[in-house]
Amino acid sequence: MACFRRKSSLPSSARRTTRRAAVLAIILLCFTLTAFLAQRYWLSGKNFATVTGKGDSGSHIALPRSISIAVHAMVIPWMIFTIVIYGMILFGGFVKTWGLDNSLTLEHYARAFSVEMRDGALAWTGVAWNSFWTTIEIALISAPLTAAVGLLTAYLIVRQKFAGRNIFEFALMMSFAIPGTVIGISYIMAFNLPPLEMTGTALILIACFVFRNMPVGVRGGVAAMSQLDKSLDEASLTLRATSFRTIRKVILPLLRPAITAALVYSFVRAITSISAVIFLVSAEYNMATSYIVGLVENGEYGVAIAYSSMLIVVMIVVIAGFQLLVGERRLRRENRVAGVTTAPSLSLGQEKTA
């Protein structure tokens, strides 16, 4: 995607407003950093390896009946509530005026996502297509970058020893603790002047998503990699495998859940983020969330609901595609014969792709 720079910086009145917003953002940052430091202090402790070279059945102790009933009593109503909410969103796109005129119509979808043939070529005539394709393109670019940078950073933190490792990890997690509005304002102030004049371009959106969502990939990678015994790496190196082959054949297959989580989270957050994005979008590179907010402000609730419904469907399809692409980790096999479950020993590298 070509990224074009603005020729002029913000006017003086806009700069003064930005400085006031920065002061308020610093106050908000103090609260979030306090909560973040308290969380790190409270949850700080030791990590234990749960995946080693020793095989086990992987069986889990069943919950007592009373606890199982209590858990289901809490989870099932919440699941039903979530399904009802999504159902209401999907239904709202097919009625004229939600709550006033519930007669069925496809007018909202036609206005947002209409397609025509002009001069033998396909023309995307819907009002939402421009922001839709921009959002999907930026999300698909930023998601793998976020996962790759996050997991590689997690490998350095867990498997390598160097001075200032704890400070390095804390600095990485800062972007997750900082509110999105603070990040949006800081990006405008930092990248609005040469030599890094990126305000109003697609590049600033990608950079924001990568560094904003990277801590989730780092924490997921650290949590997953801390559970892998270092003897697995040593055994691979003892068998004369290179470090790259060890990562590719031993570590990455066992990190598939973390890879999938990083890809899914970064993709979904790139589509649904609003706090930082609303400061960084431009007329040329507008995101779906910002466009939906504009529709709601103009009273076009039907088109906004139709757009939201389309985003939900797209995210479900892409998430399923990520899971098929990455696959899932398999640490044991079960053979059920006459109702009896047996589990052979663990075979490292034994993987099942979805």
Contacts in CASP RR format, 6 or more apart in sequence:
PFRMAT RR
TARGET T0000
AUTHOR 0000-0000-0000
METHOD contacts of the structure
MODEL  1
MACFRRKSSLPSSARRTTRRAAVLAIILLCFTLTAFLAQRYWLSGKNFAT
VTGKGDSGSHIALPRSISIAVHAMVIPWMIFTIVIYGMILFGGFVKTWGL
DNSLTLEHYARAFSVEMRDGALAWTGVAWNSFWTTIEIALISAPLTAAVG
LLTAYLIVRQKFAGRNIFEFALMMSFAIPGTVIGISYIMAFNLPPLEMTG
TALILIACFVFRNMPVGVRGGVAAMSQLDKSLDEASLTLRATSFRTIRKV
ILPLLRPAITAALVYSFVRAITSISAVIFLVSAEYNMATSYIVGLVENGE
YGVAIAYSSMLIVVMIVVIAGFQLLVGERRLRRENRVAGVTTAPSLSLGQ
EKTA
1 137 0 8 1.000
1 138 0 8 1.000
1 141 0 8 1.000
1 202 0 8 1.000
3 198 0 8 1.000
3 201 0 8 1.000
3 202 0 8 1.000
3 203 0 8 1.000
4 201 0 8 1.000
4 284 0 8 1.000
5 197 0 8 1.000
5 198 0 8 1.000
5 200 0 8 1.000
5 201 0 8 1.000
6 197 0 8 1.000
6 199 0 8 1.000
6 200 0 8 1.000
6 201 0 8 1.000
6 282 0 8 1.000
9 192 0 8 1.000
9 193 0 8 1.000
9 197 0 8 1.000
10 18 0 8 1.000
10 188 0 8 1.000
10 192 0 8 1.000
10 199 0 8 1.000
18 185 0 8 1.000
18 188 0 8 1.000
18 189 0 8 1.000
21 181 0 8 1.000
21 185 0 8 1.000
22 185 0 8 1.000
22 186 0 8 1.000
22 189 0 8 1.000
25 179 0 8 1.000
25 181 0 8 1.000
25 182 0 8 1.000
25 185 0 8 1.000
25 186 0 8 1.000
26 182 0 8 1.000
28 179 0 8 1.000
28 181 0 8 1.000
28 182 0 8 1.000
29 178 0 8 1.000
29 179 0 8 1.000
29 182 0 8 1.000
32 177 0 8 1.000
32 178 0 8 1.000
32 179 0 8 1.000
33 174 0 8 1.000
33 177 0 8 1.000
33 178 0 8 1.000
35 177 0 8 1.000
36 173 0 8 1.000
36 174 0 8 1.000
36 177 0 8 1.000
40 170 0 8 1.000
40 173 0 8 1.000
47 226 0 8 1.000
47 227 0 8 1.000
48 226 0 8 1.000
48 227 0 8 1.000
49 226 0 8 1.000
49 227 0 8 1.000
49 228 0 8 1.000
49 229 0 8 1.000
49 230 0 8 1.000
50 227 0 8 1.000
51 227 0 8 1.000
51 228 0 8 1.000
51 229 0 8 1.000
51 232 0 8 1.000
51 254 0 8 1.000
51 331 0 8 1.000
52 229 0 8 1.000
52 231 0 8 1.000
52 232 0 8 1.000
53 229 0 8 1.000
53 231 0 8 1.000
53 232 0 8 1.000
53 235 0 8 1.000
53 346 0 8 1.000
53 348 0 8 1.000
54 346 0 8 1.000
55 345 0 8 1.000
55 346 0 8 1.000
56 332 0 8 1.000
56 343 0 8 1.000
56 345 0 8 1.000
56 346 0 8 1.000
57 332 0 8 1.000
57 343 0 8 1.000
58 331 0 8 1.000
58 332 0 8 1.000
58 343 0 8 1.000
59 341 0 8 1.000
59 343 0 8 1.000
62 68 0 8 1.000
63 71 0 8 1.000
86 312 0 8 1.000
89 305 0 8 1.000
89 308 0 8 1.000
89 309 0 8 1.000
89 312 0 8 1.000
90 309 0 8 1.000
90 312 0 8 1.000
91 98 0 8 1.000
92 98 0 8 1.000
92 302 0 8 1.000
92 305 0 8 1.000
92 309 0 8 1.000
93 108 0 8 1.000
93 109 0 8 1.000
93 302 0 8 1.000
93 305 0 8 1.000
93 306 0 8 1.000
93 309 0 8 1.000
94 104 0 8 1.000
94 105 0 8 1.000
94 106 0 8 1.000
94 108 0 8 1.000
94 109 0 8 1.000
95 101 0 8 1.000
95 102 0 8 1.000
95 103 0 8 1.000
95 104 0 8 1.000
95 105 0 8 1.000
96 102 0 8 1.000
96 103 0 8 1.000
96 105 0 8 1.000
96 107 0 8 1.000
97 301 0 8 1.000
97 302 0 8 1.000
98 301 0 8 1.000
98 302 0 8 1.000
98 305 0 8 1.000
108 302 0 8 1.000
108 303 0 8 1.000
108 305 0 8 1.000
108 306 0 8 1.000
109 306 0 8 1.000
109 310 0 8 1.000
111 126 0 8 1.000
111 127 0 8 1.000
111 303 0 8 1.000
111 306 0 8 1.000
112 126 0 8 1.000
112 127 0 8 1.000
112 128 0 8 1.000
112 303 0 8 1.000
112 306 0 8 1.000
112 307 0 8 1.000
112 310 0 8 1.000
113 126 0 8 1.000
113 128 0 8 1.000
113 129 0 8 1.000
113 132 0 8 1.000
113 306 0 8 1.000
113 310 0 8 1.000
114 125 0 8 1.000
114 126 0 8 1.000
115 122 0 8 1.000
115 123 0 8 1.000
115 124 0 8 1.000
115 125 0 8 1.000
115 126 0 8 1.000
116 122 0 8 1.000
116 123 0 8 1.000
116 125 0 8 1.000
117 123 0 8 1.000
124 130 0 8 1.000
124 133 0 8 1.000
127 303 0 8 1.000
128 288 0 8 1.000
128 291 0 8 1.000
128 303 0 8 1.000
128 307 0 8 1.000
128 310 0 8 1.000
130 286 0 8 1.000
131 286 0 8 1.000
131 287 0 8 1.000
131 288 0 8 1.000
131 290 0 8 1.000
131 291 0 8 1.000
132 288 0 8 1.000
132 307 0 8 1.000
132 310 0 8 1.000
134 202 0 8 1.000
134 285 0 8 1.000
134 286 0 8 1.000
134 287 0 8 1.000
135 270 0 8 1.000
135 271 0 8 1.000
135 287 0 8 1.000
135 288 0 8 1.000
135 289 0 8 1.000
135 311 0 8 1.000
136 271 0 8 1.000
136 314 0 8 1.000
137 202 0 8 1.000
138 202 0 8 1.000
138 205 0 8 1.000
138 206 0 8 1.000
138 209 0 8 1.000
138 270 0 8 1.000
138 285 0 8 1.000
138 287 0 8 1.000
139 209 0 8 1.000
139 267 0 8 1.000
139 270 0 8 1.000
139 271 0 8 1.000
140 267 0 8 1.000
140 318 0 8 1.000
141 206 0 8 1.000
142 205 0 8 1.000
142 206 0 8 1.000
142 209 0 8 1.000
142 210 0 8 1.000
142 213 0 8 1.000
142 266 0 8 1.000
142 267 0 8 1.000
142 270 0 8 1.000
143 263 0 8 1.000
143 266 0 8 1.000
143 267 0 8 1.000
143 270 0 8 1.000
144 263 0 8 1.000
145 206 0 8 1.000
145 210 0 8 1.000
146 209 0 8 1.000
146 210 0 8 1.000
146 213 0 8 1.000
146 214 0 8 1.000
146 217 0 8 1.000
146 262 0 8 1.000
146 263 0 8 1.000
146 266 0 8 1.000
147 217 0 8 1.000
147 259 0 8 1.000
147 262 0 8 1.000
147 263 0 8 1.000
147 266 0 8 1.000
149 210 0 8 1.000
149 214 0 8 1.000
150 214 0 8 1.000
150 217 0 8 1.000
150 218 0 8 1.000
150 221 0 8 1.000
150 262 0 8 1.000
151 217 0 8 1.000
151 218 0 8 1.000
151 221 0 8 1.000
151 255 0 8 1.000
151 258 0 8 1.000
151 259 0 8 1.000
151 262 0 8 1.000
153 172 0 8 1.000
153 214 0 8 1.000
153 218 0 8 1.000
154 217 0 8 1.000
154 218 0 8 1.000
154 219 0 8 1.000
154 220 0 8 1.000
154 221 0 8 1.000
154 222 0 8 1.000
154 224 0 8 1.000
154 225 0 8 1.000
154 258 0 8 1.000
155 221 0 8 1.000
155 225 0 8 1.000
155 247 0 8 1.000
155 251 0 8 1.000
156 162 0 8 1.000
157 165 0 8 1.000
157 168 0 8 1.000
157 169 0 8 1.000
157 218 0 8 1.000
157 222 0 8 1.000
158 221 0 8 1.000
158 222 0 8 1.000
158 225 0 8 1.000
158 226 0 8 1.000
159 225 0 8 1.000
159 230 0 8 1.000
159 233 0 8 1.000
162 168 0 8 1.000
169 218 0 8 1.000
169 222 0 8 1.000
172 214 0 8 1.000
172 215 0 8 1.000
172 218 0 8 1.000
173 215 0 8 1.000
173 218 0 8 1.000
173 219 0 8 1.000
175 183 0 8 1.000
175 211 0 8 1.000
175 212 0 8 1.000
175 214 0 8 1.000
175 215 0 8 1.000
176 212 0 8 1.000
176 215 0 8 1.000
176 216 0 8 1.000
179 275 0 8 1.000
180 212 0 8 1.000
180 275 0 8 1.000
180 276 0 8 1.000
181 275 0 8 1.000
181 276 0 8 1.000
181 279 0 8 1.000
183 208 0 8 1.000
183 212 0 8 1.000
183 275 0 8 1.000
183 276 0 8 1.000
184 208 0 8 1.000
184 275 0 8 1.000
184 276 0 8 1.000
184 279 0 8 1.000
184 280 0 8 1.000
185 279 0 8 1.000
187 199 0 8 1.000
187 204 0 8 1.000
187 207 0 8 1.000
187 208 0 8 1.000
187 276 0 8 1.000
187 279 0 8 1.000
187 280 0 8 1.000
188 199 0 8 1.000
188 279 0 8 1.000
188 280 0 8 1.000
190 196 0 8 1.000
191 197 0 8 1.000
191 198 0 8 1.000
191 199 0 8 1.000
191 204 0 8 1.000
192 199 0 8 1.000
198 204 0 8 1.000
198 207 0 8 1.000
199 280 0 8 1.000
199 282 0 8 1.000
200 280 0 8 1.000
200 281 0 8 1.000
200 282 0 8 1.000
200 284 0 8 1.000
200 285 0 8 1.000
201 282 0 8 1.000
201 285 0 8 1.000
202 285 0 8 1.000
204 280 0 8 1.000
205 277 0 8 1.000
205 280 0 8 1.000
205 281 0 8 1.000
205 285 0 8 1.000
205 287 0 8 1.000
208 276 0 8 1.000
208 277 0 8 1.000
208 280 0 8 1.000
209 266 0 8 1.000
209 269 0 8 1.000
209 270 0 8 1.000
209 273 0 8 1.000
210 266 0 8 1.000
212 269 0 8 1.000
212 273 0 8 1.000
212 276 0 8 1.000
213 265 0 8 1.000
213 266 0 8 1.000
213 269 0 8 1.000
213 270 0 8 1.000
216 261 0 8 1.000
216 262 0 8 1.000
216 265 0 8 1.000
216 266 0 8 1.000
217 258 0 8 1.000
217 261 0 8 1.000
217 262 0 8 1.000
217 265 0 8 1.000
217 266 0 8 1.000
220 258 0 8 1.000
220 261 0 8 1.000
220 262 0 8 1.000
221 255 0 8 1.000
221 258 0 8 1.000
221 262 0 8 1.000
223 258 0 8 1.000
224 254 0 8 1.000
224 255 0 8 1.000
224 257 0 8 1.000
224 258 0 8 1.000
225 251 0 8 1.000
225 255 0 8 1.000
225 258 0 8 1.000
228 251 0 8 1.000
228 254 0 8 1.000
232 250 0 8 1.000
232 251 0 8 1.000
232 254 0 8 1.000
232 348 0 8 1.000
233 246 0 8 1.000
233 250 0 8 1.000
233 251 0 8 1.000
236 245 0 8 1.000
236 246 0 8 1.000
236 249 0 8 1.000
236 250 0 8 1.000
237 243 0 8 1.000
237 246 0 8 1.000
241 249 0 8 1.000
241 250 0 8 1.000
249 349 0 8 1.000
250 348 0 8 1.000
250 349 0 8 1.000
252 259 0 8 1.000
253 329 0 8 1.000
253 349 0 8 1.000
253 351 0 8 1.000
254 329 0 8 1.000
254 348 0 8 1.000
254 349 0 8 1.000
255 329 0 8 1.000
256 326 0 8 1.000
256 327 0 8 1.000
256 328 0 8 1.000
256 329 0 8 1.000
256 351 0 8 1.000
257 328 0 8 1.000
257 329 0 8 1.000
259 326 0 8 1.000
260 322 0 8 1.000
260 323 0 8 1.000
260 326 0 8 1.000
260 327 0 8 1.000
260 328 0 8 1.000
263 322 0 8 1.000
263 326 0 8 1.000
264 319 0 8 1.000
264 322 0 8 1.000
264 323 0 8 1.000
267 315 0 8 1.000
267 318 0 8 1.000
267 319 0 8 1.000
267 322 0 8 1.000
268 315 0 8 1.000
268 319 0 8 1.000
271 288 0 8 1.000
271 289 0 8 1.000
271 311 0 8 1.000
271 314 0 8 1.000
271 315 0 8 1.000
272 289 0 8 1.000
272 311 0 8 1.000
273 287 0 8 1.000
273 289 0 8 1.000
274 289 0 8 1.000
274 290 0 8 1.000
274 293 0 8 1.000
277 287 0 8 1.000
277 289 0 8 1.000
277 290 0 8 1.000
278 289 0 8 1.000
278 290 0 8 1.000
278 293 0 8 1.000
281 287 0 8 1.000
281 290 0 8 1.000
288 307 0 8 1.000
288 311 0 8 1.000
291 307 0 8 1.000
292 304 0 8 1.000
292 307 0 8 1.000
292 308 0 8 1.000
294 304 0 8 1.000
295 301 0 8 1.000
295 303 0 8 1.000
295 304 0 8 1.000
295 307 0 8 1.000
296 304 0 8 1.000
323 354 0 8 1.000
324 353 0 8 1.000
324 354 0 8 1.000
326 354 0 8 1.000
327 351 0 8 1.000
327 352 0 8 1.000
327 353 0 8 1.000
327 354 0 8 1.000
328 351 0 8 1.000
328 352 0 8 1.000
328 353 0 8 1.000
328 354 0 8 1.000
329 351 0 8 1.000
330 350 0 8 1.000
330 351 0 8 1.000
330 352 0 8 1.000
331 346 0 8 1.000
331 350 0 8 1.000
332 343 0 8 1.000
332 344 0 8 1.000
332 346 0 8 1.000
333 343 0 8 1.000
333 344 0 8 1.000
333 350 0 8 1.000
334 341 0 8 1.000
334 342 0 8 1.000
334 343 0 8 1.000
335 341 0 8 1.000
335 342 0 8 1.000
335 343 0 8 1.000
335 344 0 8 1.000
END
